[in-house]
Each structure stands twice: as structure tokens, then as C-alpha cells.
Amino acid sequence: MPDEPVSHILYGAPHSLYTGKARCYLRNQRIRYVERPTWPPDFGARIAPQIGRAIIPVLETPDGEIIQDTIDIIDHFERQGVDYPVYPPTPLQRVLAIVIEYFGCQAMRKHAMHYRWSVLDEQQHFMWHAFSSGSGPAIAEKVMGRMHSYLPMLGVSENTAPLIEHSFETLLDTLDAHFAVMPYILGGRPSIADYGLIAPLFAH
């Protein structure tokens, strides 16, 4: 609703895995927000000291509360009551949704990082544009170098790449078959499982 005042500020980046997860939630819940990058001085001077480090996404509420981490952002609104709760009401589905969310945001980091950073010769233009927009041109190269350095500790290498790609393609085939008969992971509306999977899938 363009004429309504913006209530929340989401500090993040267009290409950020976890910003994408928070963004999807805010959009689906029709929560008014504006997204801002972290390179303007205000973030470093005012927001970063409150969370102890420069990290995204961060949500600033209308009353000045600072919330960091996508699950904390989602749970903040879930506690307040939303039109479409993301935690299923039945115990079994709730546990399953949380497990799938964890798989998407933790286990699939390896896949996301591989497809983004293992083929820099193909991705260089996109990556420079994305990180310049999100972090500012002055530190884009530094941030890109740091992100690329995480590949070995995540187990991403020439030896593991075929297995990573095979498991990813198998997952896509499974999801294609599932979404042919059901719009979301657990039924007719998105749950926390869907938000966990969209994180590594939307920009990678």
C-alpha cells in the first residue's frame, strides 16, 4: 500500500541469503517495511554497535527495537500475531517444518556458496554489482574476498563439487514433483519450512 507510512526498516542486501528469507516473510505477511543497505554511515554508527558486529539482516521496528537474525525477526512478528502463522499447529508438522527450515538455512549453505563462489569467472559482474549495492563500492572487494574464503571450511572444493551439484539437482527434482501437486511444502500456505528453503534458493 504505497500511501501508507513505512513502519519497519530492514537493513540488508538484494543478494543476501538471509535478507531474502526475511524479505519474503515481510512481503507475504504484508508488513510495511523499507529495505536499506548497510554502507551509509548511519548503520555503522548507530545500528552495528547495538548488535555487536556488522551483519545482515537487521530489522529496526518503529519503536527503535533492533532485531538481528532472520528467525528472531520472524518470531518477533509471530508473537504479535500475524494473518498467516508460519509454525503449524500440530506437533508433527511443526517439528517437520522446523527441521526443513534448519536444513535449508544450515545444510544448504554449502550448495549456495558453491554455486555463487566456485565459478567466479561466470559470476564476477553480478557479484561486483550485488556487493557494491549492498556493502558499498569501497569495501565490495574485501567482503567478496572474505566470503570466498569460507569455501574450504564449508567443505566446498573441486573434489566435493560433483556431489554438491548432484544432491542439489536431486532436491530440485523432488521439489518440482512436490510443487506440481501442492503450492507449498506443507500445504496451502507457506510455513517456516518454505522460508528456510527460499533462503539458499532465491539468489543462487
GROMACS elastic network, one bead per residue, 0.5 to 0.9 nm:
[ bonds ]
;  ai    aj funct       b0    kb
    1     4     6  0.57328   500
    1     5     6  0.87558   500
    1    32     6  0.81715   500
    2     5     6  0.79175   500
    2     6     6  0.88608   500
    4     7     6  0.89657   500
    4    32     6  0.81548   500
    5    32     6  0.76996   500
    5    33     6  0.88624   500
    6     9     6  0.79574   500
    6    32     6  0.53862   500
    6    33     6  0.53231   500
    6    34     6  0.64925   500
    6    62     6  0.87487   500
    7    31     6  0.81396   500
    7    32     6  0.55860   500
    7    33     6  0.56542   500
    7    34     6  0.79499   500
    7    60     6  0.89521   500
    7    61     6  0.68620   500
    7    62     6  0.53970   500
    8    31     6  0.81058   500
    8    32     6  0.63377   500
    8    34     6  0.64246   500
    8    35     6  0.86272   500
    8    59     6  0.69460   500
    8    60     6  0.57899   500
    8    62     6  0.56902   500
    9    32     6  0.88075   500
    9    33     6  0.54474   500
    9    34     6  0.50652   500
    9    35     6  0.58619   500
    9    36     6  0.69859   500
    9    58     6  0.81580   500
    9    59     6  0.56865   500
    9    60     6  0.50826   500
    9    61     6  0.66795   500
    9    62     6  0.81201   500
   10    19     6  0.82216   500
   10    22     6  0.84173   500
   10    23     6  0.80265   500
   10    33     6  0.66955   500
   10    34     6  0.60873   500
   10    36     6  0.61377   500
   10    37     6  0.84989   500
   10    56     6  0.89141   500
   10    57     6  0.67433   500
   10    58     6  0.58377   500
   10    60     6  0.65178   500
   10    61     6  0.88593   500
   11    19     6  0.80825   500
   11    34     6  0.85030   500
   11    35     6  0.57661   500
   11    37     6  0.55779   500
   11    38     6  0.61742   500
   11    43     6  0.81954   500
   11    56     6  0.64966   500
   11    57     6  0.55048   500
   11    58     6  0.50920   500
   11    59     6  0.62386   500
   11    60     6  0.79678   500
   12    15     6  0.87289   500
   12    16     6  0.69695   500
   12    18     6  0.85182   500
   12    19     6  0.55070   500
   12    20     6  0.85711   500
   12    35     6  0.67393   500
   12    36     6  0.62143   500
   12    37     6  0.53664   500
   12    38     6  0.65297   500
   12    55     6  0.84427   500
   12    56     6  0.52369   500
   12    58     6  0.68339   500
   12    59     6  0.88484   500
   12   134     6  0.69111   500
   12   135     6  0.89251   500
   13    16     6  0.52270   500
   13    17     6  0.87839   500
   13    19     6  0.64316   500
   13    20     6  0.82116   500
   13    35     6  0.81458   500
   13    36     6  0.75905   500
   13    37     6  0.58246   500
   13    38     6  0.78350   500
   13    56     6  0.77555   500
   13    57     6  0.78909   500
   13   130     6  0.77669   500
   13   131     6  0.78703   500
   13   133     6  0.72953   500
   13   135     6  0.76051   500
   14    17     6  0.87238   500
   14    19     6  0.73493   500
   14    20     6  0.71968   500
   14    35     6  0.89425   500
   14    37     6  0.86249   500
   14   130     6  0.69930   500
   14   131     6  0.88551   500
   14   133     6  0.78894   500
   14   134     6  0.67716   500
   14   203     6  0.87390   500
   15    18     6  0.89849   500
   15    19     6  0.77355   500
   15    20     6  0.72259   500
   15   127     6  0.87409   500
   15   130     6  0.61715   500
   15   131     6  0.79180   500
   15   134     6  0.79163   500
   15   202     6  0.86856   500
   15   203     6  0.60153   500
   15   204     6  0.86721   500
   16    19     6  0.50919   500
   16    20     6  0.59760   500
   16    21     6  0.87002   500
   16    56     6  0.79851   500
   16    57     6  0.82190   500
   16   130     6  0.88970   500
   16   134     6  0.84573   500
   16   199     6  0.84268   500
   16   203     6  0.77286   500
   17    20     6  0.53216   500
   17    21     6  0.66735   500
   17   105     6  0.86253   500
   17   109     6  0.89915   500
   17   112     6  0.83741   500
   17   198     6  0.84110   500
   17   200     6  0.57912   500
   17   201     6  0.82298   500
   17   202     6  0.77306   500
   17   203     6  0.70518   500
   17   204     6  0.84962   500
   18    21     6  0.50350   500
   18    22     6  0.64526   500
   18    23     6  0.85546   500
   18    56     6  0.73891   500
   18    57     6  0.64810   500
   18    69     6  0.80138   500
   18    70     6  0.64628   500
   18   105     6  0.81190   500
   18   199     6  0.58047   500
   18   200     6  0.81710   500
   19    22     6  0.51795   500
   19    23     6  0.59550   500
   19    24     6  0.85715   500
   19    56     6  0.66956   500
   19    57     6  0.50672   500
   19    58     6  0.83841   500
   19    70     6  0.75301   500
   19   199     6  0.79803   500
   20    24     6  0.61198   500
   20    25     6  0.86519   500
   20    57     6  0.88222   500
   20   195     6  0.89606   500
   20   198     6  0.75578   500
   20   199     6  0.58755   500
   20   200     6  0.87547   500
   20   202     6  0.72973   500
   20   203     6  0.81036   500
   21    24     6  0.53684   500
   21    25     6  0.65028   500
   21    26     6  0.89130   500
   21    70     6  0.69701   500
   21   195     6  0.56715   500
   21   196     6  0.70366   500
   21   197     6  0.84765   500
   21   198     6  0.62719   500
   21   200     6  0.86466   500
   21   202     6  0.87403   500
   22    25     6  0.51885   500
   22    26     6  0.62841   500
   22    27     6  0.86733   500
   22    57     6  0.75425   500
   22    69     6  0.88115   500
   22    70     6  0.56158   500
   22    71     6  0.83059   500
   22    73     6  0.72387   500
   22    74     6  0.72050   500
   22   195     6  0.80514   500
   22   199     6  0.86068   500
   23    26     6  0.52082   500
   23    27     6  0.61505   500
   23    28     6  0.85753   500
   23    35     6  0.85356   500
   24    27     6  0.52006   500
   24    28     6  0.60648   500
   24    29     6  0.85089   500
   24   195     6  0.72980   500
   24   198     6  0.82184   500
   25    28     6  0.52347   500
   25    29     6  0.60710   500
   25    30     6  0.84052   500
   25    31     6  0.84993   500
   25    74     6  0.72166   500
   25   195     6  0.71217   500
   26    29     6  0.52539   500
   26    30     6  0.59808   500
   26    31     6  0.51284   500
   26    32     6  0.74613   500
   26    33     6  0.75646   500
   26    74     6  0.84000   500
   27    31     6  0.63091   500
   27    32     6  0.80399   500
   27    33     6  0.86986   500
   28    31     6  0.78243   500
   28    84     6  0.83162   500
   28   190     6  0.86611   500
   29    82     6  0.68564   500
   29    83     6  0.66474   500
   29    84     6  0.66710   500
   29    85     6  0.88252   500
   30    33     6  0.89766   500
   30    83     6  0.88565   500
   36    39     6  0.89752   500
   36    40     6  0.88725   500
   36   134     6  0.84923   500
   37    40     6  0.70917   500
   37    43     6  0.83836   500
   37   133     6  0.73404   500
   37   134     6  0.51716   500
   37   135     6  0.67022   500
   37   136     6  0.82765   500
   38    41     6  0.79259   500
   38    42     6  0.81093   500
   38    43     6  0.55391   500
   38    44     6  0.74268   500
   38    54     6  0.83533   500
   38    55     6  0.87150   500
   38    56     6  0.81433   500
   38   134     6  0.65544   500
   38   135     6  0.58903   500
   38   136     6  0.79361   500
   39    42     6  0.82130   500
   39    43     6  0.69635   500
   39    44     6  0.76680   500
   39   133     6  0.86180   500
   39   134     6  0.70250   500
   39   135     6  0.50385   500
   39   136     6  0.52529   500
   39   137     6  0.89058   500
   39   139     6  0.88989   500
   40    43     6  0.61521   500
   40    44     6  0.75468   500
   40   135     6  0.87847   500
   40   136     6  0.81744   500
   41    44     6  0.54320   500
   41    45     6  0.60356   500
   41    46     6  0.83007   500
   42    45     6  0.51814   500
   42    46     6  0.55934   500
   42    47     6  0.71268   500
   43    46     6  0.54792   500
   43    48     6  0.60505   500
   43    49     6  0.88452   500
   43    54     6  0.84380   500
   44    47     6  0.60315   500
   44    48     6  0.51402   500
   44    49     6  0.72327   500
   44    53     6  0.89969   500
   44    54     6  0.72629   500
   45    48     6  0.66863   500
   45    49     6  0.69304   500
   46    49     6  0.62249   500
   46    50     6  0.71354   500
   47    50     6  0.54824   500
   47    51     6  0.68839   500
   47    52     6  0.88351   500
   47    54     6  0.84164   500
   47    58     6  0.83940   500
   47    60     6  0.86673   500
   47    66     6  0.75829   500
   48    51     6  0.53801   500
   48    52     6  0.58919   500
   48    53     6  0.53894   500
   48    54     6  0.52620   500
   48    55     6  0.76618   500
   49    52     6  0.50427   500
   49    53     6  0.66719   500
   49    54     6  0.82647   500
   50    53     6  0.81497   500
   50    66     6  0.74768   500
   51    54     6  0.77765   500
   51    55     6  0.84099   500
   51    58     6  0.88416   500
   51    66     6  0.77619   500
   51    67     6  0.82018   500
   51    68     6  0.71578   500
   52    55     6  0.89592   500
   55    58     6  0.74480   500
   55    68     6  0.80911   500
   55    69     6  0.89513   500
   56    59     6  0.88901   500
   56    68     6  0.72343   500
   56    69     6  0.75596   500
   56    70     6  0.89485   500
   57    67     6  0.86555   500
   57    68     6  0.62715   500
   57    69     6  0.64196   500
   57    70     6  0.69150   500
   58    66     6  0.68750   500
   58    67     6  0.56732   500
   58    69     6  0.68159   500
   58    70     6  0.80912   500
   58    73     6  0.80962   500
   59    65     6  0.80081   500
   59    66     6  0.57997   500
   59    67     6  0.50996   500
   59    68     6  0.64122   500
   59    69     6  0.86510   500
   59    70     6  0.89254   500
   59    73     6  0.68553   500
   60    63     6  0.80388   500
   60    64     6  0.58674   500
   60    65     6  0.56256   500
   60    67     6  0.64645   500
   60    68     6  0.89407   500
   61    64     6  0.52383   500
   61    65     6  0.52150   500
   61    66     6  0.66613   500
   61    67     6  0.80752   500
   62    65     6  0.74263   500
   67    70     6  0.85534   500
   67    72     6  0.66945   500
   67    73     6  0.60506   500
   67    76     6  0.83619   500
   68    71     6  0.85715   500
   68    72     6  0.66331   500
   68    73     6  0.67704   500
   69    72     6  0.53533   500
   69    73     6  0.62532   500
   69    74     6  0.87576   500
   70    74     6  0.61113   500
   70    75     6  0.84673   500
   71    74     6  0.50580   500
   71    75     6  0.59301   500
   71    76     6  0.83866   500
   72    75     6  0.50479   500
   72    76     6  0.59689   500
   72    77     6  0.88499   500
   73    76     6  0.51905   500
   73    77     6  0.68652   500
   73    78     6  0.88693   500
   74    77     6  0.55265   500
   74    78     6  0.62255   500
   74    79     6  0.87869   500
   74    86     6  0.87242   500
   74   192     6  0.89279   500
   75    79     6  0.60250   500
   75    80     6  0.85608   500
   76    79     6  0.55256   500
   76    80     6  0.67067   500
   77    80     6  0.50396   500
   77    81     6  0.63136   500
   77    82     6  0.66303   500
   78    81     6  0.51286   500
   78    82     6  0.59587   500
   78    84     6  0.89433   500
   78    85     6  0.64135   500
   78    86     6  0.76985   500
   78    87     6  0.85582   500
   79    82     6  0.81988   500
   81    84     6  0.86062   500
   81    85     6  0.75063   500
   82    85     6  0.58608   500
   82    86     6  0.89629   500
   84   189     6  0.77810   500
   84   190     6  0.81247   500
   84   191     6  0.86034   500
   85    88     6  0.74214   500
   85    89     6  0.89884   500
   85   190     6  0.86612   500
   85   191     6  0.73826   500
   85   192     6  0.87772   500
   86    97     6  0.88446   500
   86   189     6  0.84818   500
   86   190     6  0.65215   500
   86   192     6  0.50160   500
   86   193     6  0.82388   500
   86   194     6  0.89395   500
   86   195     6  0.88140   500
   87    90     6  0.88387   500
   87    93     6  0.83902   500
   87    94     6  0.58262   500
   87    97     6  0.73205   500
   87    98     6  0.81009   500
   87   191     6  0.59852   500
   87   192     6  0.60629   500
   87   193     6  0.87280   500
   88    91     6  0.75835   500
   88    92     6  0.86188   500
   88    93     6  0.58710   500
   88    95     6  0.86305   500
   88    97     6  0.75386   500
   88   186     6  0.87244   500
   88   191     6  0.69593   500
   88   192     6  0.84521   500
   89    92     6  0.88642   500
   89    93     6  0.75148   500
   89    94     6  0.66119   500
   90    93     6  0.56147   500
   90    94     6  0.60238   500
   90    95     6  0.87314   500
   91    94     6  0.50601   500
   91    95     6  0.61889   500
   91    96     6  0.85944   500
   92    95     6  0.53259   500
   92    96     6  0.62034   500
   92    97     6  0.85981   500
   93    97     6  0.59456   500
   93    98     6  0.85437   500
   93   186     6  0.77221   500
   94    97     6  0.51451   500
   94    98     6  0.62649   500
   94    99     6  0.86768   500
   94   191     6  0.89692   500
   94   192     6  0.87844   500
   95    98     6  0.52008   500
   95    99     6  0.61973   500
   95   100     6  0.86989   500
   96    99     6  0.51283   500
   96   100     6  0.62213   500
   96   101     6  0.85597   500
   96   193     6  0.79318   500
   97   100     6  0.52236   500
   97   101     6  0.61049   500
   97   102     6  0.86283   500
   97   185     6  0.84124   500
   97   186     6  0.77638   500
   97   191     6  0.68064   500
   97   192     6  0.59117   500
   97   194     6  0.81580   500
   97   196     6  0.88878   500
   98   102     6  0.61578   500
   98   103     6  0.85883   500
   98   192     6  0.65666   500
   98   193     6  0.62243   500
   98   196     6  0.85080   500
   99   102     6  0.51088   500
   99   103     6  0.61855   500
   99   104     6  0.87185   500
   99   193     6  0.75907   500
  100   104     6  0.61813   500
  100   105     6  0.86750   500
  100   192     6  0.81480   500
  100   193     6  0.50868   500
  100   194     6  0.80697   500
  100   196     6  0.68062   500
  100   197     6  0.74724   500
  101   104     6  0.52183   500
  101   105     6  0.62632   500
  101   106     6  0.83854   500
  101   191     6  0.89734   500
  101   192     6  0.59892   500
  101   194     6  0.70593   500
  101   195     6  0.67856   500
  101   197     6  0.63767   500
  102   105     6  0.53040   500
  102   106     6  0.56523   500
  102   107     6  0.72845   500
  102   108     6  0.89868   500
  102   193     6  0.80839   500
  102   196     6  0.65639   500
  102   197     6  0.87241   500
  103   106     6  0.54112   500
  103   108     6  0.63396   500
  103   109     6  0.89844   500
  103   193     6  0.88367   500
  103   196     6  0.73548   500
  103   197     6  0.77278   500
  104   107     6  0.60504   500
  104   108     6  0.51581   500
  104   109     6  0.75497   500
  104   193     6  0.79086   500
  104   194     6  0.86900   500
  104   195     6  0.83331   500
  104   198     6  0.76098   500
  104   199     6  0.69624   500
  104   200     6  0.65676   500
  104   201     6  0.86305   500
  105   108     6  0.60514   500
  105   109     6  0.63795   500
  105   195     6  0.88975   500
  105   196     6  0.54477   500
  105   197     6  0.68586   500
  105   198     6  0.87729   500
  105   199     6  0.64786   500
  105   200     6  0.67627   500
  106   109     6  0.55355   500
  106   110     6  0.81849   500
  106   196     6  0.88873   500
  107   110     6  0.65759   500
  107   111     6  0.81394   500
  108   111     6  0.51488   500
  108   112     6  0.62692   500
  108   113     6  0.85702   500
  108   168     6  0.86322   500
  108   197     6  0.83398   500
  108   200     6  0.64099   500
  108   201     6  0.88908   500
  109   113     6  0.59284   500
  109   114     6  0.83428   500
  109   154     6  0.80127   500
  109   200     6  0.65940   500
  110   113     6  0.53161   500
  110   114     6  0.60684   500
  110   115     6  0.87190   500
  110   151     6  0.79238   500
  110   154     6  0.59838   500
  110   155     6  0.72546   500
  110   156     6  0.66023   500
  110   164     6  0.75659   500
  111   114     6  0.51421   500
  111   115     6  0.62557   500
  111   116     6  0.85704   500
  111   156     6  0.84032   500
  111   161     6  0.89045   500
  111   164     6  0.61110   500
  111   165     6  0.73652   500
  111   167     6  0.87354   500
  111   168     6  0.68941   500
  111   200     6  0.76803   500
  111   204     6  0.85581   500
  112   115     6  0.54740   500
  112   116     6  0.62121   500
  112   117     6  0.85241   500
  112   199     6  0.89904   500
  112   200     6  0.53926   500
  112   201     6  0.73164   500
  112   203     6  0.84681   500
  112   204     6  0.57732   500
  113   116     6  0.51439   500
  113   117     6  0.57273   500
  113   118     6  0.75631   500
  113   147     6  0.84703   500
  113   148     6  0.81410   500
  113   150     6  0.83825   500
  113   151     6  0.69384   500
  113   154     6  0.84872   500
  113   156     6  0.79525   500
  113   200     6  0.87261   500
  113   204     6  0.81703   500
  114   117     6  0.54473   500
  114   118     6  0.51297   500
  114   119     6  0.79548   500
  114   151     6  0.73553   500
  114   156     6  0.63206   500
  114   157     6  0.83332   500
  114   161     6  0.74047   500
  114   164     6  0.79159   500
  114   165     6  0.86336   500
  115   118     6  0.60748   500
  115   119     6  0.69839   500
  115   165     6  0.85762   500
  115   204     6  0.61893   500
  116   119     6  0.68432   500
  116   120     6  0.74659   500
  116   123     6  0.71471   500
  116   127     6  0.83633   500
  116   148     6  0.89543   500
  116   203     6  0.87481   500
  116   204     6  0.61355   500
  117   120     6  0.56158   500
  117   123     6  0.77209   500
  117   147     6  0.81213   500
  117   148     6  0.59584   500
  117   151     6  0.78787   500
  118   121     6  0.87346   500
  118   148     6  0.82592   500
  118   151     6  0.82789   500
  118   156     6  0.82490   500
  118   157     6  0.81139   500
  118   158     6  0.86682   500
  118   161     6  0.86743   500
  119   122     6  0.56261   500
  119   123     6  0.63409   500
  119   124     6  0.84986   500
  120   124     6  0.52874   500
  120   125     6  0.89369   500
  120   127     6  0.83229   500
  121   124     6  0.57259   500
  121   125     6  0.87078   500
  122   125     6  0.78439   500
  122   126     6  0.85902   500
  123   126     6  0.54404   500
  123   127     6  0.58913   500
  123   128     6  0.85086   500
  124   127     6  0.51594   500
  124   128     6  0.60565   500
  124   129     6  0.85656   500
  125   128     6  0.53218   500
  125   129     6  0.62470   500
  125   130     6  0.85678   500
  126   129     6  0.52486   500
  126   130     6  0.60118   500
  126   131     6  0.85606   500
  127   130     6  0.50482   500
  127   131     6  0.59724   500
  127   132     6  0.82295   500
  127   144     6  0.78807   500
  128   131     6  0.53838   500
  128   132     6  0.58451   500
  128   133     6  0.84138   500
  128   137     6  0.83273   500
  128   140     6  0.69151   500
  128   141     6  0.76914   500
  128   144     6  0.81651   500
  129   132     6  0.51950   500
  129   133     6  0.61175   500
  129   134     6  0.86279   500
  129   137     6  0.86468   500
  129   140     6  0.88767   500
  130   133     6  0.52445   500
  130   134     6  0.61958   500
  130   135     6  0.84356   500
  130   140     6  0.87435   500
  131   135     6  0.55024   500
  131   136     6  0.68733   500
  131   137     6  0.74372   500
  131   139     6  0.85032   500
  131   140     6  0.52589   500
  131   141     6  0.80784   500
  131   143     6  0.76477   500
  131   144     6  0.72932   500
  132   135     6  0.54959   500
  132   138     6  0.77274   500
  132   139     6  0.77448   500
  132   140     6  0.52636   500
  132   141     6  0.85177   500
  133   136     6  0.56864   500
  133   137     6  0.73001   500
  133   140     6  0.86266   500
  134   137     6  0.87158   500
  134   140     6  0.83582   500
  135   138     6  0.80573   500
  135   139     6  0.65802   500
  135   140     6  0.60155   500
  135   143     6  0.78940   500
  136   139     6  0.60519   500
  136   140     6  0.60600   500
  137   140     6  0.51216   500
  137   141     6  0.78254   500
  138   141     6  0.76970   500
  138   142     6  0.85305   500
  139   142     6  0.52482   500
  139   143     6  0.62486   500
  139   144     6  0.85984   500
  140   143     6  0.52583   500
  140   144     6  0.60679   500
  140   145     6  0.85635   500
  141   144     6  0.50517   500
  141   145     6  0.60619   500
  141   146     6  0.86036   500
  142   145     6  0.51688   500
  142   146     6  0.62836   500
  142   147     6  0.87424   500
  143   146     6  0.51170   500
  143   147     6  0.62292   500
  143   148     6  0.86433   500
  144   147     6  0.51690   500
  144   148     6  0.61537   500
  144   149     6  0.86146   500
  145   148     6  0.51688   500
  145   149     6  0.62132   500
  146   149     6  0.51535   500
  146   150     6  0.69281   500
  147   150     6  0.55647   500
  147   151     6  0.78037   500
  148   151     6  0.59817   500
  148   152     6  0.89466   500
  149   152     6  0.70377   500
  149   153     6  0.82442   500
  150   153     6  0.56032   500
  150   154     6  0.63801   500
  150   155     6  0.89257   500
  150   156     6  0.86662   500
  151   154     6  0.52145   500
  151   155     6  0.63774   500
  151   156     6  0.50604   500
  151   157     6  0.71992   500
  152   155     6  0.50727   500
  152   156     6  0.54750   500
  152   157     6  0.65856   500
  153   156     6  0.75213   500
  154   157     6  0.89550   500
  155   160     6  0.71608   500
  156   159     6  0.79804   500
  156   160     6  0.59345   500
  156   161     6  0.64399   500
  156   164     6  0.81019   500
  157   160     6  0.52540   500
  157   161     6  0.58654   500
  158   161     6  0.52851   500
  158   162     6  0.77684   500
  159   162     6  0.70723   500
  159   163     6  0.82352   500
  160   163     6  0.54556   500
  160   164     6  0.62088   500
  160   165     6  0.87223   500
  161   164     6  0.50198   500
  161   165     6  0.60788   500
  161   166     6  0.84977   500
  162   165     6  0.51819   500
  162   166     6  0.60398   500
  162   167     6  0.86043   500
  163   166     6  0.50485   500
  163   167     6  0.61036   500
  163   168     6  0.84655   500
  164   167     6  0.53603   500
  164   168     6  0.61758   500
  164   169     6  0.86897   500
  165   168     6  0.50423   500
  165   169     6  0.61040   500
  165   170     6  0.85236   500
  166   169     6  0.51890   500
  166   170     6  0.61333   500
  166   171     6  0.86173   500
  167   170     6  0.50418   500
  167   171     6  0.61960   500
  167   172     6  0.87168   500
  168   171     6  0.50719   500
  168   172     6  0.62877   500
  168   173     6  0.87338   500
  169   172     6  0.50359   500
  169   173     6  0.62547   500
  169   174     6  0.86367   500
  170   173     6  0.51644   500
  170   174     6  0.62636   500
  170   175     6  0.86875   500
  171   174     6  0.50319   500
  171   175     6  0.61293   500
  171   176     6  0.85272   500
  172   175     6  0.50507   500
  172   176     6  0.59875   500
  172   177     6  0.86041   500
  173   176     6  0.50924   500
  173   177     6  0.63294   500
  173   178     6  0.86606   500
  174   177     6  0.53135   500
  174   178     6  0.62462   500
  174   179     6  0.87008   500
  175   179     6  0.59340   500
  175   180     6  0.84067   500
  175   185     6  0.84800   500
  176   179     6  0.52936   500
  176   180     6  0.61946   500
  177   180     6  0.52911   500
  177   181     6  0.72927   500
  178   181     6  0.57912   500
  178   182     6  0.60892   500
  178   183     6  0.82261   500
  178   184     6  0.83940   500
  178   185     6  0.76758   500
  179   183     6  0.54053   500
  179   184     6  0.66729   500
  179   185     6  0.77063   500
  180   183     6  0.75408   500
  182   185     6  0.72433   500
  182   186     6  0.79419   500
  182   187     6  0.60503   500
  182   188     6  0.69384   500
  183   186     6  0.84762   500
  183   187     6  0.65461   500
  183   188     6  0.58668   500
  183   189     6  0.72261   500
  183   190     6  0.83767   500
  184   187     6  0.53207   500
  184   188     6  0.59769   500
  184   189     6  0.58953   500
  184   190     6  0.55979   500
  184   191     6  0.78195   500
  184   193     6  0.89367   500
  184   194     6  0.68167   500
  185   188     6  0.83912   500
  185   189     6  0.82935   500
  185   190     6  0.70811   500
  185   191     6  0.74036   500
  185   193     6  0.67435   500
  185   194     6  0.61048   500
  186   189     6  0.75588   500
  186   190     6  0.74398   500
  186   191     6  0.70047   500
  186   193     6  0.79560   500
  186   194     6  0.84429   500
  187   190     6  0.75743   500
  187   191     6  0.86115   500
  190   193     6  0.75077   500
  190   194     6  0.56434   500
  190   195     6  0.74554   500
  191   194     6  0.54708   500
  191   195     6  0.68593   500
  191   196     6  0.88988   500
  192   195     6  0.51474   500
  192   196     6  0.62006   500
  192   197     6  0.87996   500
  193   196     6  0.51059   500
  193   197     6  0.64118   500
  193   198     6  0.87548   500
  194   197     6  0.52195   500
  194   198     6  0.61126   500
  194   199     6  0.87894   500
  195   198     6  0.51763   500
  195   199     6  0.64860   500
  196   199     6  0.57070   500
  196   200     6  0.78804   500
  197   200     6  0.61503   500
  197   201     6  0.63965   500
  197   202     6  0.85988   500
  198   202     6  0.54919   500
  198   203     6  0.87699   500
  199   202     6  0.61580   500
  199   203     6  0.79473   500
  200   203     6  0.69732   500
  200   204     6  0.64610   500
  201   204     6  0.55375   500
